[in-house]
Amino acid sequence: MRIKDRDFEVFISEAELDGIVRRVAAEVSRDYEGRDLVACPILTGAFMFATDLVRRLTVPCEIQFVRYASYSGMSSTGEVRCSLPFLPDLEGRDVLIIEDVVDTGLSMKRMLQDVWALKPRSVRVCTLFFKPGAFQGDYKVDYVGREIGNEFIVGYGLDYDEQGRTLKDVYVVKD
């Protein structure tokens, strides 16, 4: 498959993604049993994962979208921009940040600083993909759908210059 100037091939199938989402939803539901959860999906990449995840949760869940970004094209700019911040009503509440990919972890570090300033009871991080080889964070990623290498991936919400988000499978760029 070609997107813009790059060729991609299937990396993770729709069926495998469904299994990952079901497993993570069961873990989150177990850990938040008896509590109300505020799920904060990070736009735009995490919207598909977050939608499927929260539909499978067995605990009450409110949703608040936030938007942080540090990517342009296929690489991080190193600068984290926030265009839709956390809402101020998180004090004393349990927050789950839902991300598509945690790689260097710099964007998430900024998000964690911002959300902890609002005095929630707890904050946990949930990501569909985690790149431990690139991770530079000093915090825990609580829920990981799947660890991957430093591949560039698209589909299931992830994009290459805003293209490829609606693909049902996840694709990896060919060398």
Number of C-alpha atoms within 10 A of each C-alpha: 12 11 14 10 6 11 13 17 15 16 15 16 13 16 10 12 20 13 12 17 21 17 17 21 24 14 14 22 19 13 11 17 13 11 13 14 21 18 22 23 26 23 20 19 23 24 20 19 23 28 12 15 22 21 11 17 19 15 18 14 18 12 15 16 19 19 18 18 19 14 16 12 10 12 10 15 12 13 10 17 14 14 10 13 15 16 13 11 10 18 16 11 17 18 25 22 25 26 24 25 23 23 22 18 20 19 21 23 15 14 21 16 10 13 20 15 12 16 15 16 12 15 19 17 19 27 23 22 19 25 18 16 12 13 13 12 16 9 12 9 16 14 20 21 21 15 16 15 12 12 13 16 24 28 23 24 23 25 21 21 14 13 14 21 21 14 15 17 20 24 23 17 19 14 7
